[in-house]
Amino acid sequence: MTMNTDVLDRVLNLLANTLNVNVNTVDQSSSADTLDAWDSLAQVNLMMALEHEFDLQLEVEDFIKLNSVATIVEFIDQTLNA
């Protein structure tokens, strides 16, 4: 499956801003497992930022699943195109 590059770019920028890291250090393979700054507090902040950026409402169950750039982009793509 090809990632939506607009959504990917927006997620990467949002992730970099939320984690306070250089956008060049994150890519579509980045996840909570690969980025030390992506801890539980960063996860909550990222979910709130995603809600604001993409004008959507996430459920608490989504917070747990959305722990990588790939899963976030796929989720947003599916949600926006539903």
C-alpha positions as a Markdown table, in Angstrom:
| # | Residue | x | y | z |
|---|---|---|---|---|
| 1 | Met | 0.0 | 0.0 | 0.0 |
| 2 | Thr | 1.3 | 3.4 | -0.9 |
| 3 | Met | 1.3 | 6.0 | 1.8 |
| 4 | Asn | -0.5 | 9.3 | 1.2 |
| 5 | Thr | 2.4 | 11.7 | 1.0 |
| 6 | Asp | 0.4 | 14.7 | 2.2 |
| 7 | Val | -0.7 | 12.9 | 5.3 |
| 8 | Leu | 2.8 | 11.4 | 5.8 |
| 9 | Asp | 4.5 | 14.8 | 5.6 |
| 10 | Arg | 2.0 | 16.3 | 8.0 |
| 11 | Val | 2.4 | 13.4 | 10.5 |
| 12 | Leu | 6.2 | 13.6 | 10.3 |
| 13 | Asn | 6.2 | 17.4 | 10.9 |
| 14 | Leu | 3.7 | 16.9 | 13.8 |
| 15 | Leu | 5.7 | 14.1 | 15.3 |
| 16 | Ala | 9.0 | 16.1 | 15.1 |
| 17 | Asn | 7.3 | 19.2 | 16.7 |
| 18 | Thr | 5.6 | 17.1 | 19.4 |
| 19 | Leu | 8.8 | 15.2 | 20.3 |
| 20 | Asn | 11.0 | 18.3 | 19.8 |
| 21 | Val | 13.3 | 16.5 | 17.4 |
| 22 | Asn | 14.6 | 17.4 | 13.9 |
| 23 | Val | 12.1 | 16.4 | 11.2 |
| 24 | Asn | 15.1 | 14.8 | 9.3 |
| 25 | Thr | 15.4 | 12.3 | 12.2 |
| 26 | Val | 11.9 | 10.8 | 11.6 |
| 27 | Asp | 10.6 | 8.9 | 8.7 |
| 28 | Gln | 7.8 | 6.4 | 7.8 |
| 29 | Ser | 9.6 | 3.6 | 9.8 |
| 30 | Ser | 9.8 | 5.7 | 13.0 |
| 31 | Ser | 7.9 | 4.4 | 16.0 |
| 32 | Ala | 7.7 | 4.5 | 19.8 |
| 33 | Asp | 10.3 | 1.7 | 19.8 |
| 34 | Thr | 12.8 | 3.6 | 17.6 |
| 35 | Leu | 12.5 | 7.1 | 19.2 |
| 36 | Asp | 13.5 | 7.6 | 22.8 |
| 37 | Ala | 11.5 | 10.8 | 23.0 |
| 38 | Trp | 8.3 | 9.0 | 22.1 |
| 39 | Asp | 7.3 | 8.1 | 25.6 |
| 40 | Ser | 3.8 | 7.8 | 27.2 |
| 41 | Leu | 3.5 | 11.6 | 27.7 |
| 42 | Ala | 4.6 | 12.3 | 24.1 |
| 43 | Gln | 2.0 | 9.7 | 22.9 |
| 44 | Val | -0.8 | 11.6 | 24.6 |
| 45 | Asn | 0.5 | 14.9 | 23.3 |
| 46 | Leu | 0.8 | 13.4 | 19.8 |
| 47 | Met | -2.7 | 12.1 | 19.8 |
| 48 | Met | -4.1 | 15.5 | 20.8 |
| 49 | Ala | -2.0 | 17.2 | 18.1 |
| 50 | Leu | -3.3 | 14.6 | 15.5 |
| 51 | Glu | -6.9 | 15.4 | 16.6 |
| 52 | His | -6.3 | 19.1 | 16.1 |
| 53 | Glu | -4.3 | 18.8 | 12.8 |
| 54 | Phe | -6.7 | 16.4 | 11.1 |
| 55 | Asp | -9.9 | 17.5 | 12.8 |
| 56 | Leu | -10.8 | 14.1 | 14.1 |
| 57 | Gln | -11.8 | 12.5 | 17.4 |
| 58 | Leu | -9.6 | 9.6 | 18.6 |
| 59 | Glu | -10.8 | 7.0 | 21.1 |
| 60 | Val | -8.6 | 5.9 | 24.0 |
| 61 | Glu | -8.2 | 2.5 | 22.3 |
| 62 | Asp | -6.7 | 4.3 | 19.3 |
| 63 | Phe | -3.9 | 5.8 | 21.4 |
| 64 | Ile | -2.4 | 2.3 | 22.0 |
| 65 | Lys | -2.6 | 1.2 | 18.4 |
| 66 | Leu | -1.1 | 4.4 | 16.9 |
| 67 | Asn | 2.5 | 3.9 | 18.0 |
| 68 | Ser | 4.3 | 4.2 | 14.6 |
| 69 | Val | 4.3 | 6.6 | 11.7 |
| 70 | Ala | 3.0 | 3.9 | 9.4 |
| 71 | Thr | 0.0 | 3.0 | 11.6 |
| 72 | Ile | -0.8 | 6.7 | 12.2 |
| 73 | Val | -0.8 | 7.5 | 8.5 |
| 74 | Glu | -2.8 | 4.4 | 7.6 |
| 75 | Phe | -5.4 | 5.2 | 10.3 |
| 76 | Ile | -5.7 | 8.8 | 9.3 |
| 77 | Asp | -6.0 | 7.9 | 5.6 |
| 78 | Gln | -8.7 | 5.4 | 6.3 |
| 79 | Thr | -10.6 | 7.8 | 8.6 |
| 80 | Leu | -10.5 | 10.7 | 6.3 |
| 81 | Asn | -11.5 | 8.6 | 3.3 |
| 82 | Ala | -14.3 | 6.7 | 5.1 |
